[in-house]
Amino acid sequence: MKILVLNGSPKRELSDTMHVTRAFLDGMNEAAPQAVHTIHVIDKHIEYCTGCFSCMRNGGTCIHDDNMREILNEILASDLLIWSFPLYCYGMPAPLKALLDRTLPLSSMAMQKVGERYEHIGQADFSRLRYLMISGCGFPNSRHNFEPAAAQFRLCFPGGHTIITVPESPMFNAPEAAVVTEPRLALVRQAGKQYAKSGGIDTALLNEICSPMIPEEQYAAIVNGRV
Ligand SMILES: Cc1cc2nc3c(=O)[nH]c(=O)nc-3n(C[C@H](O)[C@H](O)[C@H](O)COP(=O)(O)O)c2cc1C
């Protein structure tokens, strides 16, 4: 499978969230060899969308001639897009949001009703694409924290999406937390293996991965003790 990882963390490979993403990919690779390419979005020249809509009327060419042209080609050549990002103000970091906005050339102005909502009709065929969101965050729980980002992801990619949210993710970069992060990453590898084989992750396993690694109060006390 051709997998494109869009790493939205400005910390590149040092990203807390990328620990989870790499473990997931390791699990997928255990099931079958995968062709993975990772883009550190912070290193790319991606202009903001100006909202001119010319790309939606002219067959898909944006007025900006920047790295987004090759990224769109890579997206179209992929089977799975992994959006790996830290939660910033309950959403995705700005460089990754700029990339998301700039996927507009894949759609036309024409819209159709699907169930209760409208969506644009594509001007490229990306029907085989599947979408995975992997997001880490600094707070110790997932209950409301990830709701806006997950809602955006579900609406943008209504077909074939899976969402993994991991609270307390700075612990992945803390060697002293290995006693809890390593078992968690083992679960993530298991999830990756499952996903590669079946295209999904068991609900119980997903819930375990998305739960705090240590009690919320303990995590908050550790963070507060360092500041
Ligand atoms: C600008 C900014 C906004 C943030 N907003 C949130 C937030 O809304 N909720 C949260 O739990 N953590 C928030 N965080 C913390 C990060 O999500 C957290 O540090 C995460 O582990 C960083 O992941 P990374 O290393 O993959 O970039 C924010 C961090 C920054 C720098």
The ligand as an SDF file (V2000), in Angstrom:
LIG
                    3D

 31 33  0  0  0  0  0  0  0  0999 V2000
    0.2930   26.6180   19.8950 C   0  0  0  0  0  0  0  0  0  0  0  0
   -0.0500   25.3890   20.7060 C   0  0  0  0  0  0  0  0  0  0  0  0
   -1.3760   25.0910   20.9700 C   0  0  0  0  0  0  0  0  0  0  0  0
   -1.6990   23.9590   21.7130 C   0  0  0  0  0  0  0  0  0  0  0  0
   -3.0150   23.6660   21.9510 N   0  0  0  0  0  0  0  0  0  0  0  0
   -3.3480   22.5670   22.6590 C   0  0  0  0  0  0  0  0  0  0  0  0
   -4.7000   22.2350   22.9040 C   0  0  0  0  0  0  0  0  0  0  0  0
   -5.6390   22.8870   22.4360 O   0  0  0  0  0  0  0  0  0  0  0  0
   -4.9750   21.1310   23.6540 N   0  0  0  0  0  0  0  0  0  0  0  0
   -3.9840   20.3520   24.1720 C   0  0  0  0  0  0  0  0  0  0  0  0
   -4.2670   19.3830   24.8700 O   0  0  0  0  0  0  0  0  0  0  0  0
   -2.6610   20.6170   23.9280 N   0  0  0  0  0  0  0  0  0  0  0  0
   -2.3410   21.7140   23.1860 C   0  0  0  0  0  0  0  0  0  0  0  0
   -1.0100   21.9830   22.9030 N   0  0  0  0  0  0  0  0  0  0  0  0
    0.0280   21.0180   23.3510 C   0  0  0  0  0  0  0  0  0  0  0  0
    0.4840   20.0610   22.2340 C   0  0  0  0  0  0  0  0  0  0  0  0
   -0.6250   19.4350   21.6060 O   0  0  0  0  0  0  0  0  0  0  0  0
    1.3920   19.0110   22.8550 C   0  0  0  0  0  0  0  0  0  0  0  0
    2.5430   19.6130   23.3740 O   0  0  0  0  0  0  0  0  0  0  0  0
    1.7710   17.8990   21.8820 C   0  0  0  0  0  0  0  0  0  0  0  0
    2.3140   16.8240   22.6180 O   0  0  0  0  0  0  0  0  0  0  0  0
    2.8350   18.3630   20.8740 C   0  0  0  0  0  0  0  0  0  0  0  0
    2.9690   17.3170   19.9340 O   0  0  0  0  0  0  0  0  0  0  0  0
    4.1490   17.2340   18.8530 P   0  0  0  0  0  0  0  0  0  0  0  0
    5.4200   17.0110   19.6270 O   0  0  0  0  0  0  0  0  0  0  0  0
    3.7410   16.0720   18.0240 O   0  0  0  0  0  0  0  0  0  0  0  0
    4.2000   18.5270   18.0960 O   0  0  0  0  0  0  0  0  0  0  0  0
   -0.6720   23.1100   22.1930 C   0  0  0  0  0  0  0  0  0  0  0  0
    0.6780   23.4170   21.9020 C   0  0  0  0  0  0  0  0  0  0  0  0
    0.9900   24.5470   21.1740 C   0  0  0  0  0  0  0  0  0  0  0  0
    2.4490   24.8490   20.8770 C   0  0  0  0  0  0  0  0  0  0  0  0
  1  2  1  0
  2  3  1  0
  2 30  2  0
  3  4  2  0
  4  5  1  0
  4 28  1  0
  5  6  2  0
  6  7  1  0
  6 13  1  0
  7  8  2  0
  7  9  1  0
  9 10  1  0
 10 11  2  0
 10 12  1  0
 12 13  2  0
 13 14  1  0
 14 15  1  0
 14 28  1  0
 15 16  1  0
 16 17  1  0
 16 18  1  0
 18 19  1  0
 18 20  1  0
 20 21  1  0
 20 22  1  0
 22 23  1  0
 23 24  1  0
 24 25  2  0
 24 26  1  0
 24 27  1  0
 28 29  2  0
 29 30  1  0
 30 31  1  0
M  END
$$$$
